């Protein structure tokens, strides 16, 4: 379970970085729309794959029992 949580966190951070890169690239859109379209294609593909990975991690976490509200004895 902890591994899926860690992977989901890492994937989310990577997605955030790609979105930030697209935002920076978007500043160039008015200057050269064709170049923007070409340059944005790969990050958008990566974000799509990461979204699928994140869906998989979160789906697996849905089936993990919730943590008990009371601490268990050691």
N, C-alpha and C positions, 0 to 999 in steps of 0.2 A: 504494500500500500504506500509506504513512504517513498518508494522509488517512483511510483506513478505521480505522486504529488510533486516531487522534485522535477520530474520530466515535464509536467504541466507548467511549472513555474519557469523553467528554462525556455520552453517553447513560447510562452507568453512574452518573456523578455525579448526573444529573438523577433517575434512578430512586431513588437513595439519599435525595435530598431529599424525594421524594414519600413514600417509606416512613416517613421521620422525621415528616412531616406527619400521616400516618395514625396513627402511634404517639401523637402529641400529641392527635389527635382521639379516639383510643381511650379516653383518660382521661375523656372526656365520655359514653362509651357507657352507663354505669350510670344517668346522670342522664336521658338522653333517647335511647333506642335508635332511634326513628324519625328523629330529626335526624341521628344518626350515619350511618344507612343512606343518607340523602339526601346528606350531606356527603362521604361516602366514595366515592360512585359515580364522580364525575369523576376523582379521583386514580387509582382502580383502572383506569378506562378508559385513562388516560394511560400507566400502567405496562404495561398489555397491549400498547399500540401500541409503546412503547419496547422491550419484550421482543422483539417481531417485528423491529424495526429492528436491534437488537443481534444477533439470530440471523442476519440478512442480512449484516451487517458481518463477523461471525465466519465465516460460511460462505465469504465471498469470501477471507478471510485463510487459510483451510484450503488454498487452491489456490496460495498464494504459496510459492515454494521457500524452504526454510530457509536462514538466513544461514550462510555458510561459517565454519568454526571458525578458518581461517587468514585473516589480513588479505591483501587483494589489493593488489598494487603500484599506486601512483598514477600 
